[in-house]
Amino acid sequence: MSKIAFIGAGKMAEAILKELLRAGWTDKEDAVLSDIDHARLEQMQADYGVKAAVSNSEAAQDAEIVLLAVKPQKLAEVMTGLKDVLHKEQTVISIAMGKSTEFIEALLPDGIPVVRVMPNNPAMVGAAVSVLSYGRHAGEEARARAREIFSSLGDVYELDEKLQDEAMAISGCGPAYFYVLAEALCDAGVRLGLDRDLVLKLVTGTMIGSGMMLRETGKHPAQLKDMVTSPGGSTIAALEALEEAGIRNAFYKAVTAAWGRAKEV
Ligand SMILES: NC(=O)c1ccc[n+]([C@@H]2O[C@H](COP(=O)([O-])OP(=O)(O)OC[C@H]3O[C@@H](n4cnc5c(N)ncnc54)[C@H](OP(=O)(O)O)[C@@H]3O)[C@@H](O)[C@H]2O)c1
């Protein structure tokens, strides 16, 4: 079993912890959490039976993996408090959006392996897409450990860190794009007179099924779209309306706005 410390015990820490326990990657004796919110820490301890440390340093000192799961704006302060206990045999993994391995390495003693990961919100149901980039000192062992951890949460992709903000604008923010789409479709169904509970089920099943078609057929989305678009039919009429409303341009703009914002963090 692997020893892991979570610095910050919020939503993402919980999602990761839950999957690592389920996968048997760690067990409750080997997982320790720390958080400034003591009520949250007690809740996590009660829910998962894991240890709660009195400080970030206490949590990190004996762990093989130190997983930084605080908000990006708290990262520098947290790293500064940890730098005296961390050592080269540990691997530091950060999931803080927009914070580079270079930024983290500069706050640590030299030589500590650092891995930067951008998971996404479906981590909460074990269906994340996680994008991994490695710092200067992350050797094969540190990389393999990070891949193992995030594979238990879903799909893992390795990427040159220069492209992390670009990937974040797709998969990091992407769940919100799909949730807005789902919400809009539900309202449109209600507009036609469908029951709201039923229409939500129809939309959810359609999104999941379409995702599975993309994954399992390996076909390009344009080919799959053509499969359901008969000449002169209802679907092409709907697509014409979407194009008139500028749907593709809206996505270009949304993704570019997300990317621009990530650069500012
Ligand atoms: N949520 C997502 O879908 C998602 C996806 C990808 C990446 N991320 C990244 O994951 C990280 C965590 O996000 P989250 O959604 O899990 O946030 P969260 O629920 O707010 O969890 C962060 C936790 O860290 C605690 N904390 C704050 N300062 C601390 C300190 N000095 N020492 C120890 N704990 C401290 C917070 O306590 P207080 O609430 O009292 O401040 C909170 O309980 C962020 O960097 C985010 O960019 C999130």
The ligand as an ORCA input file, in Angstrom:
! r2SCAN-3c Opt
* xyz 0 1
  N     -13.172     21.069     -8.597
  C     -12.738     20.684     -9.792
  O     -13.505     20.226    -10.656
  C     -11.273     20.772    -10.124
  C     -10.818     20.232    -11.336
  C      -9.450     20.277    -11.606
  C      -8.564     20.844    -10.691
  N      -9.040     21.383     -9.551
  C      -8.068     21.987     -8.639
  O      -8.114     21.257     -7.434
  C      -7.768     22.113     -6.351
  C      -8.787     21.905     -5.231
  O     -10.070     22.228     -5.755
  P     -11.386     21.836     -4.944
  O     -12.515     22.066     -5.871
  O     -11.214     20.501     -4.284
  O     -11.341     22.998     -3.828
  P     -11.981     23.011     -2.372
  O     -13.165     22.093     -2.310
  O     -12.126     24.455     -2.004
  O     -10.836     22.351     -1.466
  C      -9.677     23.008     -1.042
  C      -9.534     22.761      0.462
  O      -8.261     23.257      0.892
  C      -8.458     23.926      2.132
  N      -7.346     24.844      2.411
  C      -7.255     26.172      2.145
  N      -6.072     26.655      2.579
  C      -5.400     25.613      3.126
  C      -4.142     25.487      3.748
  N      -3.317     26.535      3.914
  N      -3.763     24.266      4.203
  C      -4.595     23.179      4.056
  N      -5.809     23.254      3.480
  C      -6.203     24.452      3.021
  C      -9.783     24.615      1.943
  O     -10.327     25.056      3.168
  P     -11.246     26.392      3.138
  O     -12.450     26.027      2.310
  O     -11.536     26.668      4.566
  O     -10.412     27.479      2.461
  C     -10.602     23.499      1.288
  O     -11.172     22.617      2.237
  C      -7.750     23.543     -6.904
  O      -6.407     23.986     -7.023
  C      -8.375     23.439     -8.268
  O      -7.767     24.315     -9.195
  C     -10.364     21.349     -9.227
*
